[in-house]
Amino acid sequence: MNRPLIAVTSGEPAGIGPELCLKLAGWPGEGRPVVLGDRQLLQQRADQLGLDVELRDFVPGFLPNPAVDRNILDVLPIPLAVPAQAGVLDAANGAYVLALLDRALAGCQSGEFAAMATAPVHKGVINDAGVAFTGHTEYLAEKTGTPLVVMMLAGDTPAGPLRVALATTHLPLKDVPAAITADLLERTLRILHADLRSKYGIAEPRILVAGLNPHAGEGGYLGREEIDIIEPVLARLRGEGMQLSGPHPADTMFTPPVLAGGDAVLAMYHDQGLTALKYATFGNGINVTLGLPVIRTSVDHGTALALVGSGKADAGSLFAAVTEAARMAARKKT
């Protein structure tokens, strides 16, 4: 009955987010999800999919009875700007999508919610609405006044948990080398190290650091970023007691023998790390924003417009995101 409240934003209304959220009805797992979204939209999707879900307006302080709430979904209603059609994007609802995030964030900052988990949004339609938007990670950093956050994806594999953090996120590949500075790497590693301790309970985190270039630069013949930037940062932080290895060649870093020596990986750019992560964990992987003053997790997939209304969308990643958010919230209390 004291399960932490998790604000779950239902995301892009034309995408699979609303129907994935409906599958949280009667949630038997860790935490207590509260879905933020348009009540009529959620009801329409439930009817379309033939789901036996009863929507109940969220009331702060109300304690549900799990024994009788097997098909009930707590909803914090936020109205659409215009009716949403499944699979059809509409820039008129761009502000609605951001309103979901703003309300969840406000609830986390006030203590109303212990954490937030986010369903997928469509970056393009938000930009079409006139709002410069590169992703949840950057948006929440700006809203909280956090100078640097770290995007990390995580999931379970047969060999154990895999966690991959990124030094740079949504940048064109041609801009990555200039973005990899000593200051950025040091700050990123400090955030990753601190949150592995506080949010994951790992007392002495072991971090595997990728090189930027093929073969980690091959002694400077394939690039000097490893020699000039990455290696000096690692040496300096090792001197403070951090357990850092690398820079590792990215093409062998994700092999089992190397991964066994670390609790998390720091990749230099988006596809360097996330291709391997998603291959290994897609369907149950999650996105975690490190460095924020609130706990935020997310699904590791997009809006999947082609699947909307088919009943084929897999809610495994959302389930994992809610579970991990609840676990982080519980660790924060201890």
Contacts in CASP RR format, 6 or more apart in sequence:
PFRMAT RR
TARGET T0000
AUTHOR 0000-0000-0000
METHOD contacts of the structure
MODEL  1
MNRPLIAVTSGEPAGIGPELCLKLAGWPGEGRPVVLGDRQLLQQRADQLG
LDVELRDFVPGFLPNPAVDRNILDVLPIPLAVPAQAGVLDAANGAYVLAL
LDRALAGCQSGEFAAMATAPVHKGVINDAGVAFTGHTEYLAEKTGTPLVV
MMLAGDTPAGPLRVALATTHLPLKDVPAAITADLLERTLRILHADLRSKY
GIAEPRILVAGLNPHAGEGGYLGREEIDIIEPVLARLRGEGMQLSGPHPA
DTMFTPPVLAGGDAVLAMYHDQGLTALKYATFGNGINVTLGLPVIRTSVD
HGTALALVGSGKADAGSLFAAVTEAARMAARKKT
1 63 0 8 1.000
3 30 0 8 1.000
3 31 0 8 1.000
3 32 0 8 1.000
3 326 0 8 1.000
4 31 0 8 1.000
4 32 0 8 1.000
4 114 0 8 1.000
4 115 0 8 1.000
4 325 0 8 1.000
4 326 0 8 1.000
4 329 0 8 1.000
4 330 0 8 1.000
5 31 0 8 1.000
5 32 0 8 1.000
5 34 0 8 1.000
5 112 0 8 1.000
5 113 0 8 1.000
5 114 0 8 1.000
6 31 0 8 1.000
6 32 0 8 1.000
6 33 0 8 1.000
6 34 0 8 1.000
6 113 0 8 1.000
6 114 0 8 1.000
6 115 0 8 1.000
6 116 0 8 1.000
6 117 0 8 1.000
6 322 0 8 1.000
6 325 0 8 1.000
6 326 0 8 1.000
6 329 0 8 1.000
7 34 0 8 1.000
7 36 0 8 1.000
7 76 0 8 1.000
7 103 0 8 1.000
7 104 0 8 1.000
7 107 0 8 1.000
7 108 0 8 1.000
7 113 0 8 1.000
7 115 0 8 1.000
7 116 0 8 1.000
7 117 0 8 1.000
8 21 0 8 1.000
8 24 0 8 1.000
8 33 0 8 1.000
8 34 0 8 1.000
8 35 0 8 1.000
8 36 0 8 1.000
8 104 0 8 1.000
8 116 0 8 1.000
8 117 0 8 1.000
8 118 0 8 1.000
8 119 0 8 1.000
8 318 0 8 1.000
8 322 0 8 1.000
9 36 0 8 1.000
9 37 0 8 1.000
9 100 0 8 1.000
9 101 0 8 1.000
9 104 0 8 1.000
9 116 0 8 1.000
9 117 0 8 1.000
9 118 0 8 1.000
9 119 0 8 1.000
10 17 0 8 1.000
10 18 0 8 1.000
10 21 0 8 1.000
10 35 0 8 1.000
10 36 0 8 1.000
10 37 0 8 1.000
10 38 0 8 1.000
10 41 0 8 1.000
10 42 0 8 1.000
10 100 0 8 1.000
10 119 0 8 1.000
11 17 0 8 1.000
11 18 0 8 1.000
11 37 0 8 1.000
11 97 0 8 1.000
11 100 0 8 1.000
11 118 0 8 1.000
11 119 0 8 1.000
11 120 0 8 1.000
11 121 0 8 1.000
11 303 0 8 1.000
12 89 0 8 1.000
12 93 0 8 1.000
12 97 0 8 1.000
12 119 0 8 1.000
12 120 0 8 1.000
12 121 0 8 1.000
12 122 0 8 1.000
12 125 0 8 1.000
12 303 0 8 1.000
13 38 0 8 1.000
13 41 0 8 1.000
13 80 0 8 1.000
13 84 0 8 1.000
13 93 0 8 1.000
13 96 0 8 1.000
13 97 0 8 1.000
14 84 0 8 1.000
14 85 0 8 1.000
14 86 0 8 1.000
14 87 0 8 1.000
14 88 0 8 1.000
14 89 0 8 1.000
14 90 0 8 1.000
14 93 0 8 1.000
14 122 0 8 1.000
14 303 0 8 1.000
14 305 0 8 1.000
14 308 0 8 1.000
15 86 0 8 1.000
15 87 0 8 1.000
15 120 0 8 1.000
15 122 0 8 1.000
15 303 0 8 1.000
15 304 0 8 1.000
15 305 0 8 1.000
15 308 0 8 1.000
16 119 0 8 1.000
16 120 0 8 1.000
16 302 0 8 1.000
16 303 0 8 1.000
16 304 0 8 1.000
16 305 0 8 1.000
16 307 0 8 1.000
16 308 0 8 1.000
16 313 0 8 1.000
17 119 0 8 1.000
17 120 0 8 1.000
17 303 0 8 1.000
17 313 0 8 1.000
17 318 0 8 1.000
18 37 0 8 1.000
18 41 0 8 1.000
18 42 0 8 1.000
18 45 0 8 1.000
18 119 0 8 1.000
19 45 0 8 1.000
19 49 0 8 1.000
19 308 0 8 1.000
19 309 0 8 1.000
19 311 0 8 1.000
19 313 0 8 1.000
20 119 0 8 1.000
20 299 0 8 1.000
20 313 0 8 1.000
20 315 0 8 1.000
20 318 0 8 1.000
21 33 0 8 1.000
21 35 0 8 1.000
21 42 0 8 1.000
21 73 0 8 1.000
21 119 0 8 1.000
21 318 0 8 1.000
22 42 0 8 1.000
22 45 0 8 1.000
22 46 0 8 1.000
22 49 0 8 1.000
22 51 0 8 1.000
22 53 0 8 1.000
22 73 0 8 1.000
23 51 0 8 1.000
23 315 0 8 1.000
23 318 0 8 1.000
23 319 0 8 1.000
24 33 0 8 1.000
24 35 0 8 1.000
24 73 0 8 1.000
24 315 0 8 1.000
24 318 0 8 1.000
24 319 0 8 1.000
24 322 0 8 1.000
25 51 0 8 1.000
25 53 0 8 1.000
25 54 0 8 1.000
25 70 0 8 1.000
25 71 0 8 1.000
25 72 0 8 1.000
25 73 0 8 1.000
26 66 0 8 1.000
26 69 0 8 1.000
26 70 0 8 1.000
26 71 0 8 1.000
26 72 0 8 1.000
26 73 0 8 1.000
27 33 0 8 1.000
27 322 0 8 1.000
28 66 0 8 1.000
29 322 0 8 1.000
29 323 0 8 1.000
29 326 0 8 1.000
30 322 0 8 1.000
30 323 0 8 1.000
30 326 0 8 1.000
30 327 0 8 1.000
30 330 0 8 1.000
31 114 0 8 1.000
31 322 0 8 1.000
31 323 0 8 1.000
31 325 0 8 1.000
31 326 0 8 1.000
31 329 0 8 1.000
32 64 0 8 1.000
32 74 0 8 1.000
33 74 0 8 1.000
33 117 0 8 1.000
33 322 0 8 1.000
34 58 0 8 1.000
34 74 0 8 1.000
34 75 0 8 1.000
34 76 0 8 1.000
34 113 0 8 1.000
35 42 0 8 1.000
35 73 0 8 1.000
35 74 0 8 1.000
35 75 0 8 1.000
35 76 0 8 1.000
36 75 0 8 1.000
36 76 0 8 1.000
36 78 0 8 1.000
36 100 0 8 1.000
36 103 0 8 1.000
36 104 0 8 1.000
37 75 0 8 1.000
37 76 0 8 1.000
37 77 0 8 1.000
37 78 0 8 1.000
37 100 0 8 1.000
38 77 0 8 1.000
38 78 0 8 1.000
38 79 0 8 1.000
38 80 0 8 1.000
38 84 0 8 1.000
38 96 0 8 1.000
39 55 0 8 1.000
39 57 0 8 1.000
39 75 0 8 1.000
39 77 0 8 1.000
40 80 0 8 1.000
41 80 0 8 1.000
41 83 0 8 1.000
41 84 0 8 1.000
42 53 0 8 1.000
42 55 0 8 1.000
42 73 0 8 1.000
42 75 0 8 1.000
43 55 0 8 1.000
45 51 0 8 1.000
45 86 0 8 1.000
45 309 0 8 1.000
46 53 0 8 1.000
46 55 0 8 1.000
48 86 0 8 1.000
48 309 0 8 1.000
49 309 0 8 1.000
49 311 0 8 1.000
52 71 0 8 1.000
53 71 0 8 1.000
53 72 0 8 1.000
53 73 0 8 1.000
54 71 0 8 1.000
54 72 0 8 1.000
54 73 0 8 1.000
55 72 0 8 1.000
55 73 0 8 1.000
55 75 0 8 1.000
56 72 0 8 1.000
56 73 0 8 1.000
56 74 0 8 1.000
56 75 0 8 1.000
57 74 0 8 1.000
57 75 0 8 1.000
57 76 0 8 1.000
57 77 0 8 1.000
58 74 0 8 1.000
58 75 0 8 1.000
58 76 0 8 1.000
60 112 0 8 1.000
64 72 0 8 1.000
64 74 0 8 1.000
76 103 0 8 1.000
78 96 0 8 1.000
78 99 0 8 1.000
78 100 0 8 1.000
78 103 0 8 1.000
79 96 0 8 1.000
80 93 0 8 1.000
80 96 0 8 1.000
81 92 0 8 1.000
81 93 0 8 1.000
81 94 0 8 1.000
81 95 0 8 1.000
81 96 0 8 1.000
82 90 0 8 1.000
82 92 0 8 1.000
82 93 0 8 1.000
84 90 0 8 1.000
84 93 0 8 1.000
86 308 0 8 1.000
86 309 0 8 1.000
87 305 0 8 1.000
87 306 0 8 1.000
87 308 0 8 1.000
88 305 0 8 1.000
89 122 0 8 1.000
89 125 0 8 1.000
89 128 0 8 1.000
89 305 0 8 1.000
90 125 0 8 1.000
91 125 0 8 1.000
91 128 0 8 1.000
91 129 0 8 1.000
91 130 0 8 1.000
92 129 0 8 1.000
93 125 0 8 1.000
93 129 0 8 1.000
94 125 0 8 1.000
94 126 0 8 1.000
94 128 0 8 1.000
94 129 0 8 1.000
94 131 0 8 1.000
95 129 0 8 1.000
95 131 0 8 1.000
97 121 0 8 1.000
97 122 0 8 1.000
97 125 0 8 1.000
97 126 0 8 1.000
98 126 0 8 1.000
98 131 0 8 1.000
98 133 0 8 1.000
98 139 0 8 1.000
101 118 0 8 1.000
101 136 0 8 1.000
101 139 0 8 1.000
101 140 0 8 1.000
101 143 0 8 1.000
102 143 0 8 1.000
104 113 0 8 1.000
104 116 0 8 1.000
104 118 0 8 1.000
105 116 0 8 1.000
105 140 0 8 1.000
105 143 0 8 1.000
105 144 0 8 1.000
105 294 0 8 1.000
106 112 0 8 1.000
107 113 0 8 1.000
108 114 0 8 1.000
108 115 0 8 1.000
108 116 0 8 1.000
108 294 0 8 1.000
108 295 0 8 1.000
108 296 0 8 1.000
109 144 0 8 1.000
109 293 0 8 1.000
109 294 0 8 1.000
114 295 0 8 1.000
114 325 0 8 1.000
114 326 0 8 1.000
114 329 0 8 1.000
114 332 0 8 1.000
115 294 0 8 1.000
115 295 0 8 1.000
115 296 0 8 1.000
115 297 0 8 1.000
115 325 0 8 1.000
115 326 0 8 1.000
115 328 0 8 1.000
115 329 0 8 1.000
116 294 0 8 1.000
116 295 0 8 1.000
116 296 0 8 1.000
116 297 0 8 1.000
116 325 0 8 1.000
117 296 0 8 1.000
117 297 0 8 1.000
117 298 0 8 1.000
117 318 0 8 1.000
117 321 0 8 1.000
117 322 0 8 1.000
117 325 0 8 1.000
118 136 0 8 1.000
118 296 0 8 1.000
118 297 0 8 1.000
118 298 0 8 1.000
118 299 0 8 1.000
118 321 0 8 1.000
119 298 0 8 1.000
119 299 0 8 1.000
119 318 0 8 1.000
120 298 0 8 1.000
120 299 0 8 1.000
120 301 0 8 1.000
120 302 0 8 1.000
120 303 0 8 1.000
120 304 0 8 1.000
121 135 0 8 1.000
121 136 0 8 1.000
121 303 0 8 1.000
122 302 0 8 1.000
122 303 0 8 1.000
123 133 0 8 1.000
123 134 0 8 1.000
123 135 0 8 1.000
124 133 0 8 1.000
126 133 0 8 1.000
127 133 0 8 1.000
133 139 0 8 1.000
134 169 0 8 1.000
134 170 0 8 1.000
135 170 0 8 1.000
136 287 0 8 1.000
136 289 0 8 1.000
136 296 0 8 1.000
136 298 0 8 1.000
137 149 0 8 1.000
137 151 0 8 1.000
137 169 0 8 1.000
137 287 0 8 1.000
137 289 0 8 1.000
138 149 0 8 1.000
138 169 0 8 1.000
138 170 0 8 1.000
140 146 0 8 1.000
140 149 0 8 1.000
140 289 0 8 1.000
140 292 0 8 1.000
140 294 0 8 1.000
140 296 0 8 1.000
141 147 0 8 1.000
141 148 0 8 1.000
141 149 0 8 1.000
141 289 0 8 1.000
141 292 0 8 1.000
144 292 0 8 1.000
144 293 0 8 1.000
144 294 0 8 1.000
146 291 0 8 1.000
146 292 0 8 1.000
146 293 0 8 1.000
148 184 0 8 1.000
148 187 0 8 1.000
148 188 0 8 1.000
148 191 0 8 1.000
148 291 0 8 1.000
149 191 0 8 1.000
149 289 0 8 1.000
149 290 0 8 1.000
149 291 0 8 1.000
149 292 0 8 1.000
150 165 0 8 1.000
150 166 0 8 1.000
150 188 0 8 1.000
150 191 0 8 1.000
150 192 0 8 1.000
150 195 0 8 1.000
150 289 0 8 1.000
150 290 0 8 1.000
150 291 0 8 1.000
151 165 0 8 1.000
151 166 0 8 1.000
151 169 0 8 1.000
151 287 0 8 1.000
151 288 0 8 1.000
151 289 0 8 1.000
151 290 0 8 1.000
152 163 0 8 1.000
152 164 0 8 1.000
152 165 0 8 1.000
152 166 0 8 1.000
152 192 0 8 1.000
152 264 0 8 1.000
152 287 0 8 1.000
152 288 0 8 1.000
152 289 0 8 1.000
152 290 0 8 1.000
153 163 0 8 1.000
153 164 0 8 1.000
153 274 0 8 1.000
153 277 0 8 1.000
153 278 0 8 1.000
153 281 0 8 1.000
153 285 0 8 1.000
153 286 0 8 1.000
153 287 0 8 1.000
153 288 0 8 1.000
153 300 0 8 1.000
154 161 0 8 1.000
154 162 0 8 1.000
154 163 0 8 1.000
154 164 0 8 1.000
154 277 0 8 1.000
154 281 0 8 1.000
154 285 0 8 1.000
154 286 0 8 1.000
154 288 0 8 1.000
154 324 0 8 1.000
155 161 0 8 1.000
155 162 0 8 1.000
155 163 0 8 1.000
155 277 0 8 1.000
155 280 0 8 1.000
155 281 0 8 1.000
155 284 0 8 1.000
155 285 0 8 1.000
155 286 0 8 1.000
155 320 0 8 1.000
156 162 0 8 1.000
156 281 0 8 1.000
156 284 0 8 1.000
156 285 0 8 1.000
157 280 0 8 1.000
157 281 0 8 1.000
159 256 0 8 1.000
159 259 0 8 1.000
159 260 0 8 1.000
162 259 0 8 1.000
162 265 0 8 1.000
162 277 0 8 1.000
162 280 0 8 1.000
162 281 0 8 1.000
163 196 0 8 1.000
163 200 0 8 1.000
163 263 0 8 1.000
163 264 0 8 1.000
163 265 0 8 1.000
164 264 0 8 1.000
164 265 0 8 1.000
164 267 0 8 1.000
164 273 0 8 1.000
164 274 0 8 1.000
164 276 0 8 1.000
164 277 0 8 1.000
165 188 0 8 1.000
165 192 0 8 1.000
165 264 0 8 1.000
165 265 0 8 1.000
165 266 0 8 1.000
165 267 0 8 1.000
165 290 0 8 1.000
166 266 0 8 1.000
166 267 0 8 1.000
166 268 0 8 1.000
166 269 0 8 1.000
166 270 0 8 1.000
166 273 0 8 1.000
166 274 0 8 1.000
167 179 0 8 1.000
167 180 0 8 1.000
167 184 0 8 1.000
167 185 0 8 1.000
167 188 0 8 1.000
167 266 0 8 1.000
167 267 0 8 1.000
167 268 0 8 1.000
167 269 0 8 1.000
168 176 0 8 1.000
168 179 0 8 1.000
168 180 0 8 1.000
168 184 0 8 1.000
168 268 0 8 1.000
168 269 0 8 1.000
168 270 0 8 1.000
169 270 0 8 1.000
170 270 0 8 1.000
171 179 0 8 1.000
171 269 0 8 1.000
171 270 0 8 1.000
173 269 0 8 1.000
173 271 0 8 1.000
176 212 0 8 1.000
176 268 0 8 1.000
176 269 0 8 1.000
177 212 0 8 1.000
177 225 0 8 1.000
180 212 0 8 1.000
180 225 0 8 1.000
180 229 0 8 1.000
180 230 0 8 1.000
180 268 0 8 1.000
181 229 0 8 1.000
182 229 0 8 1.000
182 232 0 8 1.000
182 233 0 8 1.000
185 229 0 8 1.000
185 230 0 8 1.000
185 233 0 8 1.000
186 233 0 8 1.000
186 236 0 8 1.000
186 237 0 8 1.000
188 266 0 8 1.000
189 207 0 8 1.000
189 209 0 8 1.000
189 233 0 8 1.000
189 237 0 8 1.000
189 242 0 8 1.000
189 244 0 8 1.000
189 266 0 8 1.000
190 237 0 8 1.000
191 290 0 8 1.000
191 291 0 8 1.000
192 205 0 8 1.000
192 207 0 8 1.000
192 264 0 8 1.000
192 266 0 8 1.000
192 290 0 8 1.000
193 205 0 8 1.000
193 207 0 8 1.000
193 242 0 8 1.000
194 291 0 8 1.000
195 290 0 8 1.000
195 291 0 8 1.000
196 202 0 8 1.000
196 205 0 8 1.000
196 207 0 8 1.000
196 263 0 8 1.000
196 264 0 8 1.000
197 203 0 8 1.000
197 205 0 8 1.000
198 331 0 8 1.000
198 332 0 8 1.000
199 288 0 8 1.000
199 290 0 8 1.000
199 295 0 8 1.000
199 328 0 8 1.000
199 331 0 8 1.000
199 332 0 8 1.000
200 263 0 8 1.000
200 328 0 8 1.000
200 331 0 8 1.000
201 331 0 8 1.000
202 263 0 8 1.000
204 243 0 8 1.000
205 242 0 8 1.000
205 243 0 8 1.000
205 263 0 8 1.000
205 264 0 8 1.000
206 243 0 8 1.000
206 245 0 8 1.000
206 261 0 8 1.000
206 262 0 8 1.000
206 263 0 8 1.000
206 264 0 8 1.000
207 242 0 8 1.000
207 243 0 8 1.000
207 244 0 8 1.000
207 245 0 8 1.000
207 262 0 8 1.000
207 263 0 8 1.000
207 264 0 8 1.000
207 265 0 8 1.000
207 266 0 8 1.000
208 245 0 8 1.000
208 246 0 8 1.000
208 248 0 8 1.000
208 253 0 8 1.000
208 258 0 8 1.000
208 259 0 8 1.000
208 261 0 8 1.000
208 262 0 8 1.000
208 264 0 8 1.000
208 265 0 8 1.000
208 266 0 8 1.000
209 230 0 8 1.000
209 234 0 8 1.000
209 244 0 8 1.000
209 245 0 8 1.000
209 246 0 8 1.000
209 247 0 8 1.000
209 248 0 8 1.000
209 265 0 8 1.000
209 266 0 8 1.000
210 216 0 8 1.000
210 246 0 8 1.000
210 247 0 8 1.000
210 248 0 8 1.000
210 249 0 8 1.000
210 250 0 8 1.000
210 253 0 8 1.000
210 265 0 8 1.000
210 266 0 8 1.000
210 267 0 8 1.000
210 268 0 8 1.000
210 272 0 8 1.000
210 273 0 8 1.000
211 217 0 8 1.000
211 225 0 8 1.000
211 226 0 8 1.000
211 230 0 8 1.000
211 246 0 8 1.000
211 247 0 8 1.000
211 248 0 8 1.000
211 249 0 8 1.000
211 250 0 8 1.000
211 268 0 8 1.000
212 223 0 8 1.000
212 225 0 8 1.000
212 226 0 8 1.000
212 230 0 8 1.000
212 247 0 8 1.000
212 268 0 8 1.000
212 269 0 8 1.000
213 222 0 8 1.000
213 223 0 8 1.000
213 225 0 8 1.000
213 226 0 8 1.000
214 222 0 8 1.000
214 249 0 8 1.000
214 250 0 8 1.000
214 251 0 8 1.000
215 222 0 8 1.000
215 249 0 8 1.000
215 251 0 8 1.000
216 226 0 8 1.000
216 246 0 8 1.000
216 247 0 8 1.000
216 248 0 8 1.000
216 249 0 8 1.000
216 250 0 8 1.000
217 223 0 8 1.000
217 224 0 8 1.000
217 225 0 8 1.000
217 226 0 8 1.000
217 227 0 8 1.000
219 226 0 8 1.000
219 227 0 8 1.000
220 226 0 8 1.000
220 227 0 8 1.000
226 247 0 8 1.000
230 246 0 8 1.000
230 247 0 8 1.000
231 247 0 8 1.000
234 244 0 8 1.000
234 246 0 8 1.000
234 247 0 8 1.000
237 244 0 8 1.000
238 244 0 8 1.000
245 261 0 8 1.000
245 262 0 8 1.000
248 258 0 8 1.000
250 267 0 8 1.000
250 268 0 8 1.000
250 272 0 8 1.000
250 273 0 8 1.000
252 258 0 8 1.000
253 259 0 8 1.000
253 265 0 8 1.000
254 265 0 8 1.000
254 273 0 8 1.000
254 276 0 8 1.000
254 280 0 8 1.000
259 265 0 8 1.000
265 273 0 8 1.000
267 273 0 8 1.000
267 274 0 8 1.000
277 285 0 8 1.000
277 300 0 8 1.000
278 285 0 8 1.000
278 300 0 8 1.000
281 300 0 8 1.000
282 300 0 8 1.000
282 301 0 8 1.000
283 300 0 8 1.000
283 301 0 8 1.000
283 314 0 8 1.000
283 316 0 8 1.000
283 317 0 8 1.000
284 316 0 8 1.000
284 317 0 8 1.000
284 320 0 8 1.000
285 299 0 8 1.000
285 300 0 8 1.000
285 317 0 8 1.000
285 320 0 8 1.000
286 297 0 8 1.000
286 298 0 8 1.000
286 299 0 8 1.000
286 300 0 8 1.000
286 317 0 8 1.000
286 320 0 8 1.000
286 321 0 8 1.000
286 324 0 8 1.000
287 297 0 8 1.000
287 298 0 8 1.000
287 299 0 8 1.000
287 300 0 8 1.000
287 321 0 8 1.000
288 296 0 8 1.000
288 297 0 8 1.000
288 298 0 8 1.000
288 324 0 8 1.000
289 296 0 8 1.000
289 297 0 8 1.000
289 298 0 8 1.000
295 325 0 8 1.000
295 328 0 8 1.000
295 329 0 8 1.000
295 332 0 8 1.000
296 325 0 8 1.000
297 321 0 8 1.000
297 322 0 8 1.000
297 324 0 8 1.000
297 325 0 8 1.000
297 328 0 8 1.000
298 321 0 8 1.000
299 317 0 8 1.000
299 318 0 8 1.000
299 321 0 8 1.000
300 317 0 8 1.000
301 317 0 8 1.000
304 313 0 8 1.000
307 313 0 8 1.000
END
